[in-house]
Amino acid sequence: MMPVTTPPFTRLATLMVGPQDAFVREIRTPRAAAVAGIVFAVLLATSVLLMRSATPRDGDPTVWLTQDSRRHAVAVALNLIPYAGIAFLWFIGVIRSRLGDREDKLFATAFLGSGLLFVAMLFTAAAITGGVLALYDGTRPVSAEDARLTSAIVGALVATFGIRMAAVFTLVVTNLGRRTGIVPRWLVVVGYATAAVLLFAPPRTTWATLLFPAWVFLLSINILVLSLRTRPDSSADGRAASD
């Protein structure tokens, strides 16, 4: 019998599929979700703190448009928002990929919808602030009414409606984590408490806006620690199976 040889194109395709599959598995690992969540939490918290320091509620409402230092702080905060949103979308995608068939359709709809709405409101608020910042170059007179209107709209988008969507997202993720066993009990309690505070917090509360990235940071750190603990065990199991 003639020996059966593998065509060169088939061998090339096999060599290409291996690294590609490994890459796909790597970007779907819990560590990918943890890194994305940490990046989102750090960037969003930094942006919120910069905006809060540059736009004080008391005093002249136009000061953040007329002072160069405050304008620069607002510009830096706005530049961080897109990257925070991208990291959050990646965080959502990796978590959905990890849940797989265990994901309930009802909770999946609320999970994805609340997350997308939160990012949409965050981007809209950033776009409004950036548009107003671009209209005034620091030399023209600024209307106090325009500054107040911008602050009211942005505050309503982020610190009123946005945190309600963040509350729904937190509640759904906590419930899914409890049902699937991927979230420890102490973090389940923290998640439910965070969702309740975000849902019923007074409008335009700065600390409530910071509470959501803080919860995402805790969840991401827990996922990262668990992934680092289980990786050596899985490698050992793989070697035992091959022996």
N, C-alpha and C positions, 0 to 999 in steps of 0.2 A: 504494500500500500504506500502511496505517495504521502509524505508528511504534509500536514495541514498547516499552512502559513497564514498569518494574519496580515491582511493588506496594510500597506504603510499608512494610508489615510485613517484606517480604523485605529491603528496604534497611536497615531497623533491625536485623534479625538479622545481616546482613553486618557492619554497624558494630560490633555487640556481639561477634561471634566474633573479629574481628581483635585487639582488646586482650586478650581472654581467651586466645587462642592465644599471644600474646606473653608473657603472664604465666606460662602453663604452661611455655613454653620457658625463661623466665628462672629459675624455681625448679628446673628440671632441669639447669641449666648446671653446669659444673665449679666455678664460683665458689660456688654454693650449697653443694655438698659441702664445699668448703674452709672456708667460714665456719662451717658446722655442726661440722666436725671440730675447728677451733680453739676454738670455744666449749666443746665437750665436754672437750677436753684441759685447758683452763684451769680450768674449773669443777671437774672431777674431781680434778685435782692440788691445787687449793686446798682442797677438802674433805678429801682424805686428809691433807694437812699439818696442817690444823686439828685433825682427829681425833687425829693422832699427837702433837701438842703438848699436847692437853688430856687424853689418856689414857695417861700413861707406864706402861710395863710394870713398872718397879721401884717399890717403896714401897706406899703404901696404895691398894688397888684401887678404893676408893670415893671417891677424891678428886675425880674428874670429876663426881660427883653432888652433892657437898657444897659445893664452892667455886663461888661465883657466876661468877667469870671463866671457869672451865673449862666450867661449864654453858652459858654464853653462847657460847663457842667451838664446843661440840658442836652447839648449836642452829643456829648459822650454817652449820656444815658440813652438817647434815641438810637445811636449806632449799635448799642448792645442788644436792643430789643429784637431785631431780626434773627440774630444768632441764638438768642434764648428761645424764640419760637421754633426754630429749626430743631434745636436739641429736644424740645418738648415733643414735637411731632415724632422724632426718632424714638423717644422714650415710649410713646403710645404704641408705635409700630412693633417694637421689640416685645413689649408686654403682651400684645395681642398674639404675636407669633409664639410666645412661650405658652400661652394658655391653650392655643390650638382648639381641639374638639371639645375641651372642657368649658369653653366660653358659651354662656347662655345668651340667646339672641336678644332677650329683653335688656339684660345688663350690658350686652355688647353695644346696643344702640345708644343707651344712655352714656356709656363710657366714651364712645367715639364722638357722639354729638356734643357732649359737654366739653370735651377736650378741644374740639375744633372751634366751637363757639368762643371758648376762652381765648384761644390764639387769635381769632378774628377780631374780637373786641380789643385785645392788646395791640394788635397791629393798627386798628382804626384809631385808637387813642394816640398812638405814636405818630401816625400820619397827620392827624389834626395838629398836634403840637409842632411837628416839623414844618408843616405848611405855614403856621403862624410865625414861627421862628424865621423862615425864609422870607416872609413878606417885609419884616422889619430888619433893616441892616444895622441898626444901632444909632442911626443919625436922624431918622424921622421921628416925629412925635407919636407916641403910642396912646391909643384910647384905653382908658381904664375899663370901660364897658366891654371892649373886645377882649381884654385880658381876663376879666372876670368870666365872660361867657366861655372862653376857651377852657379855663380852669374848671368850670362847672361841668362842661360836656366831658372832658377827659376824666374828671373825678367820678362822674356817673358811670362811664363805660368801664373803668378799671375797678374802682373801689365800691361800686354798688352792684352792677350787673355782672361784671367779670368774676367777682369773688363768689357770687351765687353759683355760677357755672363751675368754678373751682370746688365749691362745696359738693356739688353733684358728682364731679369726677372723683373727689376724695372718698365719698361715701361708696361709690360703685367699686372702685379699686380695692378698698378695704373689705367690702363684702365678698368680692371675688377671691381676694387673698385668704380670707377666713374659710371660705368654702373649699378651696383647693389645697389649703394647708401651706401655702408658700409665704404667708405673713405670720410672724409669731404673735402670741396673744397680747403682749405689751404694746406692740405696734398697732394691733387691731383696736385696742382701747384708745390709743393716741389718734388713730385715724377717725374713729367715730366722734371723738371730742373735737378734733379739728374741723370736721364737716359741720358739726352743730354750731360751732363758733362762727364759721364762715357764712353759714346760712342765716344766722340771726344777728350778726354784728351790725352795729349802726352804720349807715351809709358813709362812705368816704373816710373810713378808718384806716390809718396807715399801718398800724401793727397787724390788723387783720389781713391786709394785702401781703405782708411779709410772712404771715403764718403759713400760707400755701407753699411757697418755695422751701420753707423750713421743713414741712412734712415730706415733700418730695425728696429733700436732701436726706432725711432720716431713712426713708424707704430705700433710697438708692444705696446708702451706706450698708444697710442690712443685706440687700441683694448682693452687693460686692463682697461682703464678708462671707456670706454663705457660699458664694461661687468659689472663693479662694479656699474655703475649707473642704469642699466636696471634690475639687479637682484632683488632688493627690489620691483620694480614695478611688475615683473613677479610673485613674491611670493604673492603679494597682489591680483593680478588678479586670481591666483589659489585659494586663500581663498574665493574670491567673487563668483567664479564659483561653489565652493563646497557648499556655503550657498544657 
